[in-house]
C-alpha cells in the first residue's frame, strides 16, 4: 500500500503529465450535463455513453496502468482492470442501448440529479478549499473517484432505463474505498462526495429493482 505522500505525488505527476487535458475533459463533462438537461434525449444519451466510456477506459489504462506507478502491483492492475471493464460496459451499451442516460424533465428526481451533478463538479473546489495546489486537484473525467461519482449520478437519474450491471463495479469502488482507504490512508476528504453518492445510488438501485419485481408479480 502506497503511503499518503507517494499517493499525492502520483496525483501531482499525473496532473502535470496530462495538463491541460483534465480541464478540457471536465469542461466537456459540464457541457454534456447541460445538454442532458435541455437537449435531445437520444442524442444526449449517445454522447454521454461515449464520454463515460472514454473517461473510464482512459482512467483504467492511462491513470492506473501507465502513470500510476506509485501504486503497488497487483493492486493497480486490478483497479485498472475494473475501470477498463466499466468503460467496456459503456461501449457495449452504445450498441445494445440497454441504458438511456437522461435527466428527468421534471419532478424531484430532476432536482436531485441537478444538485448532485453540481456537487460532483465541486470536487476541484473542495480540493482548493482544503489547501491543495493546482496539480493535486481531483478532476471529474480524468481521475477515478470523481468520475465514478459522475457516472453513478447519471445512471441513477436514468433509472429504471439503466443497465443494472453497470452499477456493480461502480458501487464496488464508490462505497468501500472512501472510508477504508481514500480518507483514512490518503486523506482524500473530497471522496466523501463519492461515498455519499454511492450510498444514494445503492438505495436508488434497490428501490428500482423492488418496484420492477412488484410490477412483474402484478403483471
LUMSEDO-857998 format. One record per residue (C-alpha): x, y, z. Coordinates in pm, 1 decimal. Each point is the difference from the previous one (the first is absolute). Example, Ala and Ser with C-alpha at 12.3 -4.5 7.8 and 13.67 -1.06 7.14 Angstrom:
REM LUMSEDO-857998
<fivo <1230.0; -450.0; 780.0>>;
<fivo <137.0; 344.0; -66.0>>;
//
This chain:
REM LUMSEDO-857998
<fivo <0.0; 0.0; 0.0>>;
<fivo <138.0; 339.5; -100.7>>;
<fivo <27.4; 260.1; 275.6>>;
<fivo <-171.4; 338.9; -16.0>>;
<fivo <304.5; 186.2; -134.1>>;
<fivo <51.7; -255.3; -277.7>>;
<fivo <-366.6; 8.9; -95.0>>;
<fivo <-19.8; 379.0; -21.4>>;
<fivo <332.6; 4.2; -182.4>>;
<fivo <-153.3; -231.1; -258.1>>;
<fivo <-303.6; 229.7; -37.5>>;
<fivo <232.1; 298.4; -40.4>>;
<fivo <206.2; -177.8; -266.4>>;
<fivo <-311.6; -122.4; -180.7>>;
<fivo <-163.6; 342.2; -13.9>>;
<fivo <323.2; 160.7; -119.1>>;
<fivo <42.7; -268.5; -267.2>>;
<fivo <-344.1; 45.5; -155.2>>;
<fivo <-48.4; 377.0; 48.6>>;
<fivo <-222.0; 163.1; -129.6>>;
<fivo <-194.3; -314.1; -97.8>>;
<fivo <-169.0; -25.9; 340.1>>;
<fivo <-144.3; 351.1; -38.8>>;
<fivo <-123.1; -72.9; -351.3>>;
<fivo <-160.4; -331.7; 99.4>>;
<fivo <-171.4; 158.0; 299.5>>;
<fivo <-128.6; 287.2; -216.3>>;
<fivo <-139.9; -254.7; -247.3>>;
<fivo <-164.8; -180.1; 292.4>>;
<fivo <-166.9; 320.9; 117.5>>;
<fivo <-120.1; 72.9; -355.1>>;
<fivo <-133.4; -355.9; -21.9>>;
<fivo <-196.3; 41.5; 322.7>>;
<fivo <-154.4; 323.3; -130.3>>;
<fivo <-94.1; -175.0; -325.4>>;
<fivo <-158.4; -287.9; 191.4>>;
<fivo <-211.8; 255.4; 184.0>>;
<fivo <-124.1; 187.8; -305.3>>;
<fivo <95.3; -192.0; -317.1>>;
<fivo <-129.8; -294.3; -198.7>>;
<fivo <-38.7; -308.7; 220.0>>;
<fivo <125.2; -264.7; -243.1>>;
<fivo <293.2; 204.0; -127.1>>;
<fivo <92.7; 95.3; 354.7>>;
<fivo <-1.2; -363.3; 111.4>>;
<fivo <218.9; -102.8; -291.7>>;
<fivo <254.2; 275.2; 67.0>>;
<fivo <-2.2; -67.4; 376.3>>;
<fivo <80.8; -368.5; -49.7>>;
<fivo <287.2; 85.2; -233.5>>;
<fivo <131.8; 253.0; 253.1>>;
<fivo <-23.9; -237.3; 296.9>>;
<fivo <149.7; -286.4; -201.4>>;
<fivo <303.0; 208.8; -100.1>>;
<fivo <48.4; 140.9; 351.1>>;
<fivo <-14.3; -338.0; 174.5>>;
<fivo <219.2; -172.8; -259.8>>;
<fivo <254.9; 279.5; 29.3>>;
<fivo <1.6; -22.9; 379.5>>;
<fivo <47.4; -376.5; -15.5>>;
<fivo <281.6; 16.3; -253.2>>;
<fivo <157.2; 344.3; 33.1>>;
<fivo <-33.4; 65.0; 371.9>>;
<fivo <41.0; -345.3; 150.8>>;
<fivo <203.1; -201.7; -249.6>>;
<fivo <224.6; 265.6; -156.4>>;
<fivo <44.3; 286.7; 247.4>>;
<fivo <-106.1; -152.1; 333.3>>;
<fivo <342.8; -139.3; 83.8>>;
<fivo <-26.6; 101.7; 367.8>>;
<fivo <-269.0; -262.9; 53.0>>;
<fivo <144.6; -346.5; 61.9>>;
<fivo <-70.8; -299.9; -217.7>>;
<fivo <-236.4; -176.7; -28.0>>;
<fivo <-227.6; 265.7; 155.1>>;
<fivo <32.6; 248.6; -284.2>>;
<fivo <-49.3; -271.6; -263.3>>;
<fivo <-317.8; -116.7; 172.6>>;
<fivo <-128.5; 355.2; 37.4>>;
<fivo <93.1; 77.0; -359.7>>;
<fivo <-187.4; -309.1; -117.7>>;
<fivo <-308.0; 112.4; 196.4>>;
<fivo <-16.2; 333.5; -181.7>>;
<fivo <74.7; -158.1; -335.8>>;
<fivo <-293.2; -233.2; 68.5>>;
<fivo <-223.7; 298.8; 82.0>>;
<fivo <110.1; 174.7; -319.4>>;
<fivo <-70.4; -310.8; -208.0>>;
<fivo <-346.6; -32.2; 153.1>>;
<fivo <-76.5; 353.9; -117.6>>;
<fivo <139.9; -85.8; -346.1>>;
<fivo <-223.6; -307.6; -20.9>>;
<fivo <-298.9; 206.3; 112.0>>;
<fivo <54.3; 238.8; -290.0>>;
<fivo <-99.2; -288.3; -228.6>>;
<fivo <-247.8; -190.6; 219.2>>;
<fivo <-167.1; 317.1; 130.4>>;
<fivo <-107.7; -165.9; 323.6>>;
<fivo <64.9; 330.8; 175.4>>;
<fivo <-149.0; 333.2; -96.7>>;
<fivo <197.7; 263.8; 185.3>>;
<fivo <-242.7; 282.1; 64.2>>;
<fivo <-91.9; 250.5; 266.8>>;
<fivo <-373.9; 11.4; 77.0>>;
<fivo <-176.7; 299.9; -148.6>>;
<fivo <-178.0; 85.8; 322.3>>;
<fivo <-60.3; -106.0; 356.3>>;
<fivo <208.6; -88.0; 302.2>>;
<fivo <237.1; -227.4; -191.3>>;
<fivo <97.8; 288.3; -228.5>>;
<fivo <71.3; 229.2; 294.4>>;
<fivo <209.3; -266.8; 175.3>>;
<fivo <192.6; -78.9; -319.5>>;
<fivo <83.2; 368.5; -56.5>>;
<fivo <113.0; 43.9; 361.1>>;
<fivo <219.2; -311.5; -9.9>>;
<fivo <155.9; 93.3; -333.6>>;
<fivo <85.8; 338.2; 148.0>>;
<fivo <154.0; -169.3; 305.0>>;
<fivo <212.3; -229.3; -219.5>>;
<fivo <132.4; 297.4; -195.0>>;
<fivo <97.3; 155.2; 335.2>>;
<fivo <273.8; -262.5; 44.4>>;
<fivo <273.4; 246.5; -111.0>>;
<fivo <-145.2; 279.5; 214.2>>;
<fivo <2.6; -221.5; 309.8>>;
<fivo <362.7; -86.6; -74.3>>;
<fivo <93.2; 367.3; -21.6>>;
<fivo <-183.1; 72.7; 325.0>>;
<fivo <201.9; -278.5; 161.7>>;
<fivo <318.2; 179.2; -104.8>>;
<fivo <104.4; -223.6; -288.2>>;
<fivo <210.2; 148.3; -278.5>>;
<fivo <-119.0; -2.7; -360.4>>;
<fivo <176.1; -328.0; -80.2>>;
<fivo <-159.8; -183.0; 293.9>>;
<fivo <-360.2; 70.8; -97.3>>;
<fivo <-239.0; -290.2; -64.0>>;
<fivo <-172.5; 59.5; -334.5>>;
<fivo <-313.1; -177.2; -127.8>>;
<fivo <75.3; -182.1; -323.5>>;
<fivo <369.4; -72.2; 47.6>>;
<fivo <20.2; -134.8; 356.6>>;
<fivo <-185.7; -307.1; 125.9>>;
<fivo <-200.6; 114.1; 301.2>>;
<fivo <-155.6; 315.8; -144.2>>;
<fivo <-73.3; -184.0; -325.3>>;
<fivo <-165.7; -283.2; 192.1>>;
<fivo <-217.9; 254.7; 180.1>>;
<fivo <-98.3; 161.2; -331.8>>;
<fivo <-77.2; -338.2; -158.9>>;
<fivo <-222.0; -101.6; 291.9>>;
<fivo <-193.9; 327.5; 4.5>>;
<fivo <-81.8; -34.4; -369.7>>;
<fivo <-95.1; -367.0; 32.9>>;
<fivo <-227.3; 64.7; 299.4>>;
<fivo <-169.7; 283.4; -188.5>>;
<fivo <-61.2; -245.7; -284.7>>;
<fivo <-170.5; -269.7; 209.4>>;
<fivo <-183.4; -220.7; -78.3>>;
<fivo <144.8; 22.5; -353.4>>;
<fivo <353.3; -78.9; 118.8>>;
<fivo <207.9; -315.8; -29.5>>;
<fivo <18.8; -140.5; 354.1>>;
<fivo <331.8; -168.1; -81.5>>;
<fivo <158.4; 343.4; -43.2>>;
<fivo <-77.4; 84.4; 360.6>>;
<fivo <189.8; -294.2; 146.1>>;
<fivo <366.4; 92.1; -71.7>>;
<fivo <-72.0; 367.5; 67.2>>;
<fivo <-151.4; -78.6; 340.5>>;
<fivo <290.0; -230.5; 81.8>>;
<fivo <225.4; 303.8; -38.5>>;
<fivo <-230.2; 265.8; 146.5>>;
<fivo <-104.2; -148.5; 332.6>>;
<fivo <286.1; -192.7; 166.2>>;
<fivo <299.7; 201.4; -120.8>>;
<fivo <-62.0; 347.8; 151.9>>;
<fivo <-49.4; -105.0; 365.6>>;
<fivo <252.9; -285.4; -13.8>>;
<fivo <283.0; 141.8; -212.9>>;
<fivo <-41.4; 337.1; -168.9>>;
<fivo <-88.5; 208.4; 305.3>>;
<fivo <193.7; -170.2; 284.5>>;
<fivo <304.4; -106.8; -204.7>>;
<fivo <42.4; 280.4; -254.7>>;
<fivo <-209.2; 279.5; 158.2>>;
<fivo <-206.0; 50.7; -316.4>>;
<fivo <-288.1; 162.7; 185.5>>;
<fivo <-161.6; 97.6; -331.0>>;
<fivo <-91.0; -365.4; -46.7>>;
<fivo <-268.3; 36.5; 262.9>>;
<fivo <-197.6; 131.9; -300.0>>;
<fivo <39.4; -328.4; -186.1>>;
<fivo <-82.2; -204.1; 310.6>>;
<fivo <-328.6; 182.6; 64.0>>;
<fivo <-95.7; -23.5; -367.6>>;
<fivo <85.0; -370.6; 10.7>>;
<fivo <-235.7; -54.3; 297.0>>;
<fivo <-272.0; 197.1; -180.5>>;
<fivo <55.3; -202.3; -317.6>>;
<fivo <-16.6; -330.9; 187.6>>;
<fivo <-333.4; 86.8; 161.0>>;
<fivo <-137.3; 138.3; -328.3>>;
<fivo <99.0; -317.6; -182.8>>;
<fivo <-156.1; -219.0; 269.4>>;
<fivo <-326.7; 195.9; -10.3>>;
<fivo <-9.1; -18.5; -380.9>>;
<fivo <51.8; -376.1; 4.6>>;
<fivo <-270.1; -48.3; 266.8>>;
<fivo <-246.7; 205.2; -206.3>>;
<fivo <83.8; -204.2; -309.1>>;
<fivo <-51.1; -326.8; 190.4>>;
<fivo <-337.3; 116.8; 135.2>>;
<fivo <-108.4; 101.2; -347.6>>;
<fivo <95.5; -340.8; -137.5>>;
<fivo <-199.6; -171.3; 274.6>>;
<fivo <-306.0; 214.3; -72.0>>;
<fivo <29.5; -59.7; -373.9>>;
//
